[in-house]
Amino acid sequence: MPGFHTAVLTVLAMLAFAANSLLCRLALQSNAIDAASFTAVRLVSGALVLALVVRLRALPAAAGRGRWGSAAWLFVYAAAFSLAYLQLPAGVGALLLFGAVQATMVGVGLWRGEWLALHQWAGLVLALGGLVVLLRPGLSAPPWGAAGLMLLAGVAWGAYSLRGKGAKDPVGVTAGNFLRAAPLALLMWGLMVGQASVSAAGLASALCSGALTSGLGYVAWYAALPQLKAGTAASVQLSMPLLAAIGAV
């Protein structure tokens, strides 16, 4: 049942993405950890867990299956995501993030000739409008700097997702991408080490975000992507802001 399998993987991935927003916002809002440390711990722990998963599967080295281009987009997403959540509420951040994902993925899909049907356009517009209405009672204009960072994170995530559509081994490719992105995160941490502040609670949030909701969640997403068109992959992610808003409440 390939359709059911893809649906299950997609649902798991959306839950993981929503949990990422909540974990990041919770840790940064309470000053339990700084943004650079959160990003570094998230990517390094994700890389270690995925490398272990690949090793247990007795597959060849994972590092050869990732791509530096994908790793760069992954790092840009993770870094901008953490920095933006220093000032953004979870629901607003998720709405900005996946609004940018929509524009990126749908735009590239249209450029590649993956036209949406009329009912798909109607559903996309209805979903976006519904998210705005959902958040509107407590919605206020976010700081421009933080909003710009979250939009950049959305573009980077959209690009990373599009590059994963051809992945034949989602676990190996995701592990390779994380292994390449981890040194970039450590470099960022080294440049900002003077601002580092890490508590046990913040470290636990970052480890959970990296090892579970990022590492394994991205594996589920990369496994589902080959069965989804770019427009469909973009549209289904509109569920994430709703899940994040419910979790935030």
Secondary structure as GFF3:
##gff-version 3
##sequence-region A 1 249
A	DSSP	alpha_helix	2	29	.	.	.	ID=ss1
A	DSSP	alpha_helix	35	56	.	.	.	ID=ss2
A	DSSP	three_ten_helix	62	65	.	.	.	ID=ss3
A	DSSP	alpha_helix	68	84	.	.	.	ID=ss4
A	DSSP	alpha_helix	90	111	.	.	.	ID=ss5
A	DSSP	alpha_helix	118	135	.	.	.	ID=ss6
A	DSSP	three_ten_helix	136	138	.	.	.	ID=ss7
A	DSSP	alpha_helix	144	163	.	.	.	ID=ss8
A	DSSP	alpha_helix	170	191	.	.	.	ID=ss9
A	DSSP	three_ten_helix	193	195	.	.	.	ID=ss10
A	DSSP	alpha_helix	200	208	.	.	.	ID=ss11
A	DSSP	pi_helix	209	216	.	.	.	ID=ss12
A	DSSP	alpha_helix	217	224	.	.	.	ID=ss13
A	DSSP	three_ten_helix	225	227	.	.	.	ID=ss14
A	DSSP	alpha_helix	230	236	.	.	.	ID=ss15
A	DSSP	alpha_helix	239	248	.	.	.	ID=ss16
###
